């Protein structure tokens, strides 16, 4: 496979990118994406695993719409899953675990700065990636945050190596190396403001339709993080769920999770319900108003409680969002999805802020706005148990071939 080497000067450091030639493939060849989410805590995304460790496979809110039935930006989009080049339905493929033996990044290297030793000594790593949906033809970015300790101390101007597991299968490919940022060092990308300790890496050759795992290694101490890019056609069917109190058993689970260092329990039947939708061709996304530093723990919850792997987004803030701030945050996320032709067909929540965000974003029909033990003031559907949905979801038609 041809390899091209590109070197660019950035913030006093050199960014090295190994551009690997990409084989063209259509949605009918790869499906709407195949892959899964691996738990950072179990594969080295937050900690110091051996490099040879192995894993076991197991914009502004949209306007209009809502319960009034008026057309909105989101509701007006065609959500039929088709291959735009042929007009045929997209092929469904099983969701892969996306797990593989970790890449060997080689021996650790000296820190660029003495201060980095102090940052690392402040506590365990809290690195987290920023998952993304992209359409074919989009500029594709890998983004992450590297920090340590309870104060979330940024690791700045230190080298990180990147590896790609293309379509979540095969062998790891070296993508190249870059350096973490100083605050305001890099322009905002996909709404991610440079607060320091950030990684922004543009994929040299666009990835094909599918789910791809990016593994990042801090070369100074071999701590690691993962992120996932899903390249999907506009109109790809997706589902979206809140987490705390919707999938977990307690609305304030985020704080218990953090203080006690535990993985929350899942509401009975919730993993099974989402798996049934995924089996019918929907791609999952998890949208939580948790603070960004709980990103790695959110990955752990999704995997350890048996939910289907998918794109995970937290807020980008240190405190998270509640009330009107949560509405604004989630509605903006829906607007970004809509700009890529992605409108959730099923949504799950448990609060008025979830309900308002779903209504602003024009999610229809109302019976596919599911609220766990909560009455939606905009007319969505209330369930007392996810087990109520299992029979219904088992008989839904496939949304792709």
N, C-alpha and C positions, 0 to 999 in steps of 0.2 A: 504494500500500500504506500503510495507516495506520501512523503512527509515534507512540509515546508516549515521553516523556522522564521518567526517574526520577533523582533526585539524593539521595544519602545521605551523611551525614557519617561518616568513618572515620579514626580516628587522626590527627585534625587536618587531614585532607584531604577533598576531596569526590570521591566516585565517581559518574561520570555514565554512565548506561546508556540506550542508545537501544533501546527495545523494539519490534521489528518484528513485525507480525502474521504468523502462521505458517499456511500452508495445510495442512489436514488431509490425510494420505495414509496408506494402509494398506500392510502388507507386500507385498501383491500389486501395489501401484502402484510401490513403490520397491525391492523386494527386501530381502534381509537386510542390505543396505548396499552402496554402490558408492563406490569411491575408492581412494586409494593414499597412500603415504608419500613425501613430497618430502624431499630431503636438505637439512638445515639449512645445511650448508657451501656448497651450490650455489645457494640461493635467498635467502640473507641471514640465516639463523637464527643464524649465528655469523660476524659480519663486518659490513662496511659497504657493501652493494650499492647501486647507484643505485635510486631509488624506481621508476624506469620499466623496470627490468630485466625481461626475459621469460624464460620457461622453455620447454624443448622437451618435448612430451608423449612420451614413450616409455612379620581376626577370628581367631580361633584356628583351628588346623588342624582339618579334618574328622576325625571319629573313625570307627573301624571300617573295614570294607571290606578293601582290600588283597588280596593273593594268597590269603588264606584263604577268599575268596568270601562273607564276611559282608556284609550290607547296610551301606552308609555313606551319609552325607548326600549326597555327590556321586553315588554309583552309583544311589541310589534315585530320582533325578530323571529325568523323561521327556525325552529329548533329541531326540525327533522334531520336525522343523522344521514347525510349523504356524502359521497365522494364527489366534490365539485367537478372533477375532471371527467367523470363518466355518468353522473346522475344516479349511480347505483348506491344501495345501502352500504354503510360501513360494516366491516367485518368485526365481530366480537371475538375477543380472545380471553382465555383465563387470566386472572390477575396473578402475576408472578410475585414471589416473595422479594425479589430484587436483592437477594442476599448472595454473597460470594466471599471466598477468602480475601482478607484485606490486602491491599497492595503494599509491597515493601518499599518504603520511602528512603531506605538507607539509614546510615547512622545519623544521629542528631548533629547539628552544627552549632557553633558559638552564636550567642545572641548578638544582634547588631548594636544593642544599647544596654548599658549596665542597668538602667531603670527596668528593663524587661524582667530581670531576675527578681526585682522587688514585686513587680506585678504578679508573677507566677507564685511567689511565696505568700501572697495574700489569701490564697485559697484554691479550691479546685477549679478546673476550667468550666466555663459556662458558654462554650461556643454554640452557635446555632446558625443554620442556613436559612435562606428565604426561598421557599418553594415557589415555582411559577408555572402557570399555564402560558403557552405561547402558540400562535398560529404559524403555519409554514410561511416563511418569508419574513417573519419578525426578526429584529435584532435580538439575539439571545444572550442574556446576562446570567452569570453565576454571582450570587450575592450572599454574604455571610457577615456575622459579627463575632469577634474573638475577644473574650474578656474572662476575668478570673475573680473569684472570691465574692463575698457577700456584697461588696460595694460595686461589683460589676466593673472592675478596673480594666480599662481598654488596653489591649496589646497593640502598640503602635509601631509602624515601620519595621515589621519583622516578616520574614519570608514564610510563605505558605505554598506548598506544592499541591496541584490539583490532578485528580485521576477521574476518568470517565468509564462507567459501565454502560455501554451503549445498549439501548433497549433492554436494560436490566439482565443481560445475558452475555456469555462469552468471557473474554479476558479484559482486564483493566487496560485502558489506554492512557498514557501520559498526556495531559493537556498543557502543562507548562507550570510556571511559577509566577507569583506576584507578591507584592508586599502590602501589609495592612496599612490603613490610612491614619494620618493625623486628622483631627476634626476639621471639617470643611475643605479637606484636601481634594475631594472628588465631587463632581456635579451630581445632583440628585438623579437617580435612575429608578424608574418604575415606582416613584413615590418614596423611595428609600433615601432619606437624608443622611449625609455623612456626619455622624456624631463621633467619629474616631473609632479605631479598631475594626473598621469595615474592610471587607474585600469586595471589589468590583472587578469582574473578569469577563470580558466579552468572548463568547465561543468563537474560535477562529473560522471554523467551517460550520454552517448551520446544521443542527441535528435534524434527523428525519422524524416523521410522525411516530410517536411512541413515548414511552416513559423511560427516563434516563436518570441514573444515579451519579451524582458528583461527590467524590470523597476528597476531603481537604485535610492536609497534614501540616501542622505547625512544626517547622523543621528544628526549632530550638529545643523542644521537649517532646515531640512526637504525639502531642494531643491532637484530637481529630474531630471533625464534624462532617455531616452529610447534608446534602440538599438534593431536591428532585425537580427536574424539568419535565413537564408533559407538553409535547408538541401535538396539538389537536386541530382538526379542521373546524372552521366556524360551523355552528349547528350541532356539534358533538353533545349528546345528552349528558347532563350532569345532575348530581344531587348535592345538597349542601346542608351541613348540620352545625349548629352551635355545640358546645361541649359541656360547660359547667351547668349542672342542673338539668340539662337535656339528655346527655349521655352518661354523665356521672350522677351519683345518687344525692348530691348536695350542691346547691348553687354556689356556696363559698368554698368549694373543694380546692380551688386554686391556692388558697391560703393554708389550708390544712396540709395539702400536698407539699407545699414549700417548707412549712415549719417542721413537719414530722418526717420529711423525706420519704414519703410513701406514694404508691401508685393508687389512685382512687379506684373504687369499685365502679362497675358499669351497671346501669339500670337493666334488669332482666329483660332479655329478648331484644335489646337494642343492637348488639352486634349481628345477630341473626337477621334482623329486619333490613339492615343496610347491606348485608351480604346478598340477600335476595334481590335487591335492586341492582347491585353491581353485576350479578349473574345475568341480569336482563339487559345489560349493555350500558348502564349509567356509570359515569366516572365520578368518584366521590371527592368532595372538598370539605374540610373542616375549618370553620371560621369562628374564632374565639376572641373575645375582648380581653383576654389575659395579657399581662405585661410581657414584653418581648423576652425577658430573661427566663421565662418559663417555657420557652420554645422546645428545649430538649426534653423536658419532662412531659410535654404534650405528646411528642413522638412516642415516649415510653408508654403512656396511657393507651394510645391507639393500638400499638403492637401488642402489649402484654394483655390487654383485655379483648383481643381478638377481633378488632374492627378491620374492615377492608382498608388497605393502604390507599392513601390519596394525598392531594395537595393540602398542606396545613398552613394557615395564616394566623398569627397573633397580631396584636397591635405592634407598632414600632416604638412604643413609649415604655418608660420605666415603671409606670404605675397602672397601665391598662386603662380601660374605659368603662364607665357606668352611665346609666340614664341616657340623657340626650347625646352625650359624647359617644356612647356605644352605638346609638342610632346613626349618627353621622358617619362614624367609622365603617359600620357594616354596609350602609347604603352606598358609600363611596366604593367599597370593594365590589358590590354588585354592578356599579356603573363601569368599573374596569372590565369585569367579566363581559358585560354587554357589548363593550367596545370591541371585543374579540369574538362576538357572535356566540357567547356562552350564557345561556339563561337557565338557571336551575329549574328542573321540572318538579322536583320535590324538595321541600325545605323543612327543617326540624328546629324547634326552639322551645323556650319555656318562660319567657318574660315579655313584658310589654315592649321593651326596646327591640327584641327580636321581631315582634309582631309589627311594630311601626316600620322597621327597616324593610321587612318583606313586603309591606303594603306600599311604601314609597317606591319600591323597585318593581312593582307591578307583577308580582309572582302570581300566576293563575294556572289552574283553577284553585278556588279557595280550599277545596277538600284535600289538596295536595300541599297545603301549609299545615304541618302537623305540630301540635303543641302538647308537650308532656305535662299532664296534670296542671294545665293553665288554660284559662279562657281567653281566647284572642278577641280583643275588642273590635277587630276588623272582620270577624266572621270566619276565621280559620277553624280547623278541626281539632278538637280536644280528645286525647286518649288518656286512659288511666294506666295502661300497660302496653308496651311494645308487642306483647304477645297477641294483642288484638289485630295487629297488622300482618302477621305471618301468613295466614291463609290467603288473604287478599293479595299480598305481594307475590306469593308463590304462583298465582294464576295470571299475573300481568303478562302481556305480550312482550316479546323481545323488541328493543328499539333499534337494533342493528342485526345484521345477518350472523 
